[in-house]
Amino acid sequence: MITPSDGSTYNGQPLDNVAIPYAGGYMVKNIDKTTVTDSITFKGTAAGMVEAPNSVGGRMNIRDDNATLVLASGSETLSAKFDNWYNVTVVNNFNYGNRIGSVTFDGGDNISDDKFKLAQTENVGTQGAYFESGYFGDDGKPSEAVALFQYQQNVNPSERDNGNVNLFMGFGGKTQQQPQQ
């Protein structure tokens, strides 16, 4: 997670104390997820920021230190519960052209500012969603995982791009169970 404090700006707004997620790993330890046949659970931290529509402005950092990413044959499920925003679940079906299967938001009772709320939390579809992941370990056995998830929802259609709530989330975690031989 990068949190610039050097006066950097984005769209004219200062980036001081804004959590910008990124993900990566050593390519020599990279493992092709399509070769993994066992179900593996990675536990770690999901963190990032929610950006309010440009018309009202503002950003809110989010963090869950008990997030999970489950890699199963043909799919990945990223789950995070944020105290100050919604609980997020993303299912990515990589055996079907790396296509996001579903995005779910629930909870959200503790959102303190309405400008960060989504207009729709059920059946949101996958338009405006992006997911990327990487798995790393020794001897072809994944022991660490990273993921990036971005989501955009237009909460005020009359304002086009100025009416979007944007989510930028990164995940990093380690295995909770070892792959079976």
Secondary structure per residue as TSV (DSSP state, phi and psi in degrees):
chain	resnum	aa	ss	phi	psi
A	1	M	-	360.0	130.6
A	2	I	B	-103.8	130.8
A	3	T	-	-127.1	87.8
A	4	P	-	-65.4	145.8
A	5	S	-	-140.4	29.4
A	6	D	S	-105.7	15.9
A	7	G	S	87.6	7.9
A	8	S	-	-62.3	150.3
A	9	T	E	-130.7	158.4
A	10	Y	E	-139.2	126.7
A	11	N	T	51.9	34.3
A	12	G	T	80.6	-1.3
A	13	Q	E	-104.1	140.4
A	14	P	E	-65.2	145.1
A	15	L	-	-99.5	11.2
A	16	D	T	-57.2	130.3
A	17	N	T	58.1	30.9
A	18	V	-	-101.8	130.9
A	19	A	-	-85.2	112.9
A	20	I	B	-108.1	111.4
A	21	P	-	-75.3	147.3
A	22	Y	-	-146.8	161.1
A	23	A	-	-146.1	148.5
A	24	G	-	-177.2	-180.0
A	25	G	-	-173.2	175.3
A	26	Y	-	-73.5	120.5
A	27	M	G	-62.9	-26.2
A	28	V	G	-68.4	-18.1
A	29	K	G	-106.3	6.2
A	30	N	E	-66.9	138.2
A	31	I	E	-122.9	128.1
A	32	D	-	-69.0	117.9
A	33	K	G	-63.7	-22.6
A	34	T	G	-72.6	-12.3
A	35	T	G	-92.1	-8.6
A	36	V	-	-86.4	123.6
A	37	T	-	-104.5	-20.3
A	38	D	S	-88.8	155.8
A	39	S	-	-81.7	127.9
A	40	I	E	-128.9	134.4
A	41	T	E	-107.7	128.7
A	42	F	E	-109.9	131.6
A	43	K	E	-115.5	136.8
A	44	G	E	-174.2	-145.1
A	45	T	E	-115.1	132.2
A	46	A	E	-112.5	128.2
A	47	A	E	-150.1	160.2
A	48	G	E	165.9	-143.3
A	49	M	E	-148.1	156.4
A	50	V	E	-113.7	131.6
A	51	E	E	-110.7	124.8
A	52	A	-	-70.7	163.1
A	53	P	-	-54.0	143.9
A	54	N	T	-56.6	-29.2
A	55	S	T	-65.1	-26.4
A	56	V	T	-112.5	-25.7
A	57	G	-	71.9	159.0
A	58	G	-	121.9	151.8
A	59	R	E	-136.1	150.8
A	60	M	E	-134.9	127.8
A	61	N	E	-78.4	145.9
A	62	I	E	-130.9	151.0
A	63	R	E	-159.6	136.8
A	64	D	E	-136.8	115.4
A	65	D	E	-87.6	6.2
A	66	N	E	-125.0	31.7
A	67	A	E	-75.5	158.7
A	68	T	E	-132.8	151.6
A	69	L	E	-131.0	119.2
A	70	V	E	-106.8	122.4
A	71	L	E	-101.9	116.4
A	72	A	E	-125.1	168.8
A	73	S	T	-56.8	105.4
A	74	G	T	91.6	-4.8
A	75	S	E	-150.8	163.3
A	76	E	E	-133.0	140.3
A	77	T	E	-127.5	115.6
A	78	L	E	-102.3	126.1
A	79	S	E	-129.8	131.4
A	80	A	E	-142.2	141.7
A	81	K	E	-118.4	116.0
A	82	F	-	-103.9	128.9
A	83	D	T	-62.5	-32.0
A	84	N	T	-108.5	7.0
A	85	W	S	-146.6	-156.9
A	86	Y	E	-82.0	161.8
A	87	N	E	-81.4	137.6
A	88	V	E	-122.2	132.1
A	89	T	E	-131.2	126.7
A	90	V	E	-123.7	130.1
A	91	V	E	-113.6	122.5
A	92	N	E	-112.3	123.3
A	93	N	E	-100.6	87.8
A	94	F	G	-74.8	-15.7
A	95	N	G	-76.3	-7.6
A	96	Y	G	-115.8	50.6
A	97	G	T	74.8	31.9
A	98	N	S	53.2	52.7
A	99	R	E	-105.8	129.5
A	100	I	E	-67.8	123.8
A	101	G	E	-82.7	-39.9
A	102	S	E	-160.7	153.5
A	103	V	E	-130.6	128.9
A	104	T	E	-128.5	135.0
A	105	F	E	-121.5	130.1
A	106	D	E	-143.4	172.6
A	107	G	E	77.5	-134.1
A	108	G	-	87.1	9.7
A	109	D	T	-67.9	-20.5
A	110	N	T	-100.7	15.4
A	111	I	-	-73.1	116.9
A	112	S	-	-83.8	-15.4
A	113	D	-	-132.9	120.6
A	114	D	G	-58.5	-22.6
A	115	K	G	-67.2	-13.0
A	116	F	G	-98.2	0.4
A	117	K	-	-81.7	146.6
A	118	L	-	-84.6	150.3
A	119	A	S	-75.0	-30.3
A	120	Q	-	-137.1	131.9
A	121	T	-	-117.9	-15.7
A	122	E	S	-106.6	142.3
A	123	N	S	50.8	47.9
A	124	V	-	-75.3	-12.8
A	125	G	-	72.9	-170.4
A	126	T	S	-121.2	3.3
A	127	Q	T	-65.7	134.4
A	128	G	T	84.5	10.4
A	129	A	E	-111.2	145.9
A	130	Y	E	-140.8	134.3
A	131	F	E	-137.6	135.1
A	132	E	E	-142.8	142.8
A	133	S	E	-140.1	164.2
A	134	G	E	-148.1	146.3
A	135	Y	E	-127.0	141.0
A	136	F	E	-140.6	147.8
A	137	G	E	173.7	-173.6
A	138	D	E	-105.7	152.2
A	139	D	T	54.5	33.6
A	140	G	T	73.6	12.0
A	141	K	E	-111.3	113.2
A	142	P	E	-67.5	129.8
A	143	S	E	-123.7	-12.7
A	144	E	E	-136.9	149.3
A	145	A	E	-139.6	149.2
A	146	V	E	-133.3	153.4
A	147	A	E	-153.6	150.8
A	148	L	E	-123.1	137.0
A	149	F	E	-134.7	131.1
A	150	Q	E	-128.0	142.3
A	151	Y	E	-144.7	142.8
A	152	Q	E	-135.4	130.5
A	153	Q	E	-131.1	130.1
A	154	N	E	-82.1	109.9
A	155	V	S	-93.2	-10.2
A	156	N	-	-141.3	84.1
A	157	P	G	-56.2	-24.6
A	158	S	G	-69.0	-15.1
A	159	E	G	-105.5	6.7
A	160	R	G	48.0	-122.8
A	161	D	G	-65.5	-25.9
A	162	N	G	-74.1	-8.5
A	163	G	G	-104.4	19.6
A	164	N	E	-95.9	136.7
A	165	V	E	-94.5	130.6
A	166	N	E	-118.0	135.8
A	167	L	E	-113.7	129.9
A	168	F	E	-124.7	113.2
A	169	M	E	-133.9	135.7
A	170	G	E	-117.1	154.6
A	171	F	E	-134.6	141.6
A	172	G	E	-142.2	131.6
A	173	G	E	-158.5	171.5
A	174	K	E	-121.1	161.0
A	175	T	E	-65.6	147.2
A	176	Q	S	-104.0	-16.5
A	177	Q	S	-143.4	146.2
A	178	Q	-	-85.8	143.4
A	179	P	-	-60.9	143.6
A	180	Q	-	-78.3	149.1
A	181	Q	-	-84.1	360.0
